[in-house]
Amino acid sequence: MLTIFLSVLVLSSTHQIKKARDNVRKFPDEFIFGAATASYQIEGAWDEDGKSENIWDRLTHADPCSITDCSNGDIADDSYHLYKRDVEMMRELGLDFYRFSLSWSRILPTSFPDKINEAGVQYYNNLIDEMLKYNIEPMVTLYHWDLPQKLQDMGGWTNPYIVDWFADYARVAFEMFGDRVKYWITMNEPREICYQGYGANTKAPRLNIKGTAEYMCAKNLLMAHAKAYHIYNEEYRFSQGGIIGITLSANWYYSETEADIEAAEEAVQFEWGQYANPIFSEKGDFPPVMKEKIAAKSAAQGFARSRLPEFTPEEVEYVRGSADFFGINHYSSYIVYRNESMATYHEVPSYYDDLNAVIYQSSEWEHGASDFLKVVPEGFYKLLTDIKQKYNNPPIYITENGYSTYGGLVDDDRIAYYRKYMDAMLDAIDEGCDIRGYAAWSLLDNFEWMEGYLERFGLYEVDYESPERTRTPRKSAFVYKQIVRTRELDWHYEPDTDVMTIDEGY
Ligand code: BGC
């Protein structure tokens, strides 16, 4: 604990010295800036114009107070009706791109392509066209957690048929929007989908079936991702000319002491290597350490086979290389240790028992409103350089990074977070990491999953008391705008206005 803590302190003070010397830092010429959101978190209109129920509608309606403030996304930011205001905000910020997700059950109310909901398609057409009018590139996530409930009733991501269900849905999206969308992301954060939704109870569908369901989900999700990639690659890439990748949640894992270095690396392999290794490594497949550990534990526990499903050699090849870029959502870092007490620490069987380590965060780290959001910018640098080294320097888009508060327009702590994390990212770029773009999470406050509307991530504050869901720029919006406009990180810039305008050209 002490070793890691001291090394973090030493490293961050070298960063301080550098910052003091280097007040204004330039972003590369081709670098693009954006902001991100997700369908369930902002759209509302949960049952309007033919949309059917998804797993978040079901969870929030069946068990309202499983959400901290007993709220739901029925109306959320009402972006279904207020999308023009959202685009206006993108123009105010001068964004190059905007990352949003499609609601599967809005486009395909039966979950399948037998019936395409025209009103749902129209909504996304309107949004995309409005953005393109002002040269704002759409970056579209196909799946950001809102699975049609019907598919969940049939096992959701644990049912291998989902590979086809997802591929059929992806094809409809390419067909409908691919003439104008040039950046596609298949999945947002597989770890959160599989571990939190199936192996724990911290995201819908809250199955909490430990040590099995999350691994079945992982294999099916990777196959579904790969199938969508191959469809795009073979049927649409030539005529539509876009790129397609996947977004992983990737945190950094420090070892508590030197003795825990192996445990920390294994945590990396379990937490995001599980999804990165099959796609981005030279050999493909789940990380060897996961395969070995889970097979050994499963045998000792009396299972007939490893709880981690195997990929056949053909499947390994099918998934390997199935992304044009590595999308990264990064918020924070963790500390890892392993000792004798592990044997009784975790439930058996479970994912964390398989990893056989404890992951935690230092209570001394500065933090935002969200429990997990500790401010450790150096971890971002470590993560990015580790990805460069492990996977042959893939093109990277930071598809989410941001900070939570409990609200308020003067958000200096959010501004400090953005500056520190962008500074760490620029250090990684200086090391040769191929980072091509950055999206702030989030354009505006939104439904923060199990935390409802309590934790706020927006550059714009949303007034949930007003029927118009009034959006007001926070101080951080002015600072981000300045970064986007100048393509520079200036530690001393102070906005001299609180009146937001649209600059010429937007
Ligand atoms: C998710 C977002 C979420 C954000 C902040 C990411 O894990 O993709 O949907 O709001 O983190 O918690």
Boltz pocket constraint, residues with backbone or C-beta under 6 A from the ligand:
constraints:
  - pocket:
      binder: B
      contacts: [[A, 38], [A, 41], [A, 188], [A, 189], [A, 192], [A, 249], [A, 329], [A, 400], [A, 441], [A, 447], [A, 448], [A, 449], [A, 457]]
      max_distance: 6.0
